[in-house]
Amino acid sequence: MESGERDESGGAGKGGLRLNKALAEAGIASRRAADALIFSGRVRVNGVVVRTPGVRIDPQTDVVEVDGKRVRFSAPKVVYLLYKPKNTITTLYDPQGRRTIRDFLRGIPVRVFPVGRLDRNTTGLLLLTNDGELANRLMHPRYGIEKVYEVRLRGNLPPEAKRRVEMGVTLEDGFVRPLRVEWIPGGGREETRLRIVLTEGRYRVVRRMFEALGFSVKELHRPQVAFLTLDGMRPGQVRPLTPEERTRLYRLVGLEPPAADSGAQEDPSTSKETRPQARGRRGREIREPERGT
């Protein structure tokens, strides 16, 4: 055990919450991302580094810090929807200074993190929340959350390749089969257009499916996740879910919606601060280990 680290054989007692669950419920990150934070030594409890996610804490009495900043356990649970624009990293901090989704979140009054990822040049719907359990369930394949993608491919996909897409493609990390595929006419010889529905998320899974068939994706857009859409929104805009949407989303993954008074959400679109902002130096990003598409 390194100097300054806690003897975790007994933890903080048998009562209380597991540390990783407490961090998730505080909106720091999803459960899996919280595990990664703890393993990497970025979490302290009462001033001592803890590297075991299962250590139990009392959020009311224990002082928990991530990257030197104290965690507040009383933030209301919120869910927002971002229309992610092109050339934007799905991260809260980029050491190379590239544009990130943080640039569009200034109007959100609490700390949130993305539910999954869209890669830099993929546009579309991205959910943001501070509820780690909700995020965990939305990303878990067991809950079968549908994600709709609109795809433009370079070149004309022949009938046999189309059948392979519909039947599923074997990638290096396993087999992937779409729930639905709709071929959109009008691409001519220069491109192929389609709409594809998946219920799982893996790293760049849509792009890799077509690369495996010898085709490259020209444009990729996600207009819908579950029942949520981008209707009426423009790139870079963010809005809170309505109370009805929030209730429906929680129940979709088997969770009880937070009490009405804990879910009051400010609409960033009413603030001038929704404009992209210049970034100064910030602490390290809490990374989500979820895949880009």
N, C-alpha and C positions, 0 to 999 in steps of 0.2 A: 504493500500500500504506500503510495507516494505521500510525502509530507503535505499536510493541509487537506487530505482526503478523509472521508468519513468511514469508520468501521461499520460496514453495512450488514454484519451478521445478524443484528437484531433490528436494524432499521430504526424507525421512529416509533416503534410500537406496533401492536397488532391491529389497532383501530385506525381510523382515518382512511384517506384515499391513496391509491397507488400514485406514485409521483407522475408517471406518464399520463395517467388518466386525468390527474389534476391539471397538468399543463394543457392537455387537450380541451378540457372543460373551460379553462381560462382563455381559450382562443389563441394560444401561442402557436400551435401547429396541430396537425392530425396526430393520432396516436402513434403511427409509424414514424412520423417525422420527430415527434417528441422522444421516442426511443433513440433515434440517431443523435439528437442533441445531448441526451444523457450519456450515451456511450462515448461521445467525443469530449466529455469533460467540461461542457459549457454550462452546466447547471450546478448551482450551489444551494444547499439547504442549511440555513442558520450559519452561513459563512463557510461551509465545508463542501468541497466537491463531492458529488454523488454520481456514481456510474452504474447504478442498478435501477432499471425502470420500476421494479416492483417494490422499492422502498416506500413505506407508507408515511404520509404526512398529514398534519392537521392544517388545512388552509387558513383557519382562523388564528392560529398561533405561530406556526412555522413561517420563517422568512425564506422565500424561494426566489432565486435570481437566475436569469438567463443572460449570459454575456454581460454580467455586472448590473443588469437592470432588474429591479424588483418586479415580480409578477403580481398583478392585481387580480383577485379571484371573484370580483363582484360585477364584472362588465356584463351588460345584457347581451343575450344571444341575438345576432343579426345575420341576415343573408342578403347579399347584393348580387346584381347581375351586371357584368361588364361586357360591352361590345368591344372585344379586343381588336385593335387595328393592326395592319401589317407592320412589319419591321419593329416589333415590340417583343421584348423578352418576358416570358411568364415567370417573373421572379420579383422580389421586393428590393433587391440590390444587385447591381452588376459591377464588378471591379473594373471592367473595361469602359465603364461610362456610357454604355448603350442605353437606349430608351427602354424602360421597364414599365410594367403595369402600375407601379407605385406612382408614376407621373400622373395618373388619372384618378387617384384615390384621395386627394386632399380634402374633399368634402365629407369623407366618412369619419365620424367622430370617435370610433374605436378601432383598435388594431384588427385587421382581417388578413387572411391568407387565401391563396387560390385553391380551389378544389380541382386537383389535377392540373394538367398543362396543355397548352397549345404551343407548337414550336414557333419560332420567330416570324416566319412568313405565313403562318396559318391565321386566318381571321375568324371572328365569330364569338359565340356565347361562352363566357367563362364565369362560373359562380365563385363568389367570395364570401367567406364566413369567418366567424371566430368560434364556431362550435365544432370542436374536433371530432366528436362522435358522429355528428351529421356528415361531416366531410368523409370520415372513414367509411361510412355505409354507402354514401353516394359513389365512392370509388371502388367498392368491393363488388366483384363479379356476381356474387350470390344474389344481389338485389336486382340485377338485370336492368339497370338504368339505361334507357335507350339514348343514343347520341347520333344525331343526323348530320351527315357530311355531304356537301355539294362539291363534286370533283370535276376538274377539267384536266384531261390527259393530253400530252403531245402525241399526235398521230392517231390513226384509226384502229381501234381495238377489234381484231377479227372475232368471228362468232365463237371459235373454240376457246379463246382467251376469256371471252365474256362468260362462257359456261364455267370455266375454272374459277372465276371470281365468285359466281353464284354458289358453287359447290364448296368453296373454301380453298385457302392457300396455306401450304406448310411453310412456316418461317423458321429461322434458326432457334427461336424461343417457343416454338410450338405451333399448333394448327389454329387458324382463325377463320371463322365462317360468318359472313354477314347475316343479320336477321332478315334484311330485305335489301334488294338492289333494284333501282329503277333507272333504265337507260333513257336518256333524254335526247331526242332527235335534234338535228340541226348542226352537228359539229363538222360535217363534211369530211374531207380527207385529212384536214390539218389537225383535228382534235376530236376527242371523245368526251362526252359529257354524261354524268350520272349522279344519282343520289344514292347514298349507301347508309345503312343503319347498322350500328354495332352496339353491343351491350357490354363490351369490355374495353379497357384502355391499356394499351401498351405503348412503349416508346416508338413514336413515328409509325404506328401500325398501318395506317392507310397508305402512306407513301411506300412503306416496305412491301405491302401486298402487291402493288403495281410494279415496283422495281423487280420483284421476283419473277414477273412475267415479261420483263424487258421493256417496260414503259415508265416514263417519268411523269410526275404530277406537275402540271403547269400552274394550277391554282387550287387551293383547298380552303373551304369555308365551312364553319359549323353554325348553322342557323338555329339549332334546337337541341336542348337537353331535357329529357323526359317531356313534360308538357310545356316547358318554358321556351319562349321564342324571343327573337329580337324585333318583333313588330314595332314600328314607330321609333326605333332607335337609330342613331348614327354612330360610326366608328369613334371610339374613345369615350362614348357616353356610358355612365353608370347610373343605376337606379336601384332602390330597395325593392324587394319583393313586396307585393301587397299582402295584407293579413291573410287573405284567402289563399294566395299562392304559397305563402310560408306554411300554413296549416297543411295544405295538400302535400307539399314536399316532405315535411316531417313524417306524415302518415304513410307516404309512399315507401319509406324505408323502415317502417315499424317503430317510429319514435313518437312520443307525445309532444305536441308543439309547446314551446315555452309559453308561460303566462303572458297575457296581452300586455301587461305593463312592463314586462322585461323585454319586449320586442319592439318598442318604439324605435323607428329608424328614420334618420334624417335623409332627405332626398338630396344627394350632391348636385343634381341638375339645377337646383334652385340657387346654388352658390356660384360665384364667379371663380371659385377656386377649383372648379373641375377642369380648368385649362391645364395643359402639361406644365410642369414646374421644372426649374433648374434644380439639379441635385447637388448637394454638398456632400461632405464626408459623413457616412453613417456607419452604424455598427454592422457586423456581418449579417448576412441574410439567414433566416431560418428556412432551410430548403425543404420543399416537399419532395419526397422520393417517388412522385407519380410521373407517369409517362407523358411526353409530348406527342402530338398527333400530326 
